[in-house]
Amino acid sequence: MATCRCGSTFSDKRAKLGYHTCLKCGAEEAEFNRIEKSKQIAIPYNKGPYMLITSRKELTSLGRK
């Protein structure tokens, strides 16, 4: 059995898939990532779709003509 960072154990099958956390910690991490990514959404140009802004270059060029 593999050990999570919180000290609980989880299935070896889950560890073989590449996960390093138990289901509870994994859900908390996923929720944190969802909230952080929701802060990185912007409309890069007029009448454009919402996009995930991932680089500083994209951030500095928002809204310019």
C-alpha positions in Angstrom: 0.0 0.0 0.0 1.2 3.5 -0.9 1.2 6.3 1.7 -0.3 9.7 1.1 1.2 13.0 2.4 -1.6 13.1 5.0 -0.4 9.8 6.4 -3.2 7.5 5.2 -2.6 4.7 2.8 -4.2 4.2 -0.7 -4.2 1.4 -3.3 -1.1 0.4 -5.2 -3.1 0.4 -8.4 -3.8 4.1 -7.8 0.0 4.7 -7.3 0.8 2.8 -10.5 -1.5 5.2 -12.4 0.8 8.0 -11.2 -1.2 9.5 -8.3 0.7 10.4 -5.2 -2.3 11.2 -3.0 -5.4 9.5 -1.5 -8.8 10.3 -2.9 -9.6 12.9 -0.2 -6.3 14.8 -0.7 -6.7 14.5 -4.5 -10.2 16.0 -4.4 -8.9 18.9 -2.2 -6.0 19.5 -4.6 -8.4 19.5 -7.6 -10.7 22.0 -6.0 -7.8 24.3 -5.2 -6.6 24.1 -8.9 -10.1 24.8 -10.1 -10.4 27.9 -8.0 -6.9 29.2 -9.0 -7.6 28.6 -12.7 -10.9 30.5 -12.5 -8.9 33.6 -11.6 -6.9 33.3 -14.8 -9.9 33.7 -17.2 -10.1 36.7 -19.4 -11.4 38.0 -22.8 -8.2 38.7 -24.8 -9.9 40.8 -27.5 -13.2 42.4 -28.3 -16.1 39.9 -28.7 -13.7 37.0 -28.2 -14.3 33.9 -26.2 -13.1 33.6 -22.6 -9.6 32.0 -22.5 -7.3 30.7 -19.9 -4.4 33.1 -19.6 -1.2 31.1 -18.9 1.7 33.4 -19.6 2.8 36.9 -18.7 3.1 37.8 -22.4 -0.6 37.1 -22.9 -1.5 39.0 -19.8 0.4 42.2 -20.9 -1.2 42.2 -24.4 -4.9 41.9 -23.2 -7.2 44.4 -24.7 -4.7 46.1 -27.1 -5.5 46.9 -30.6 
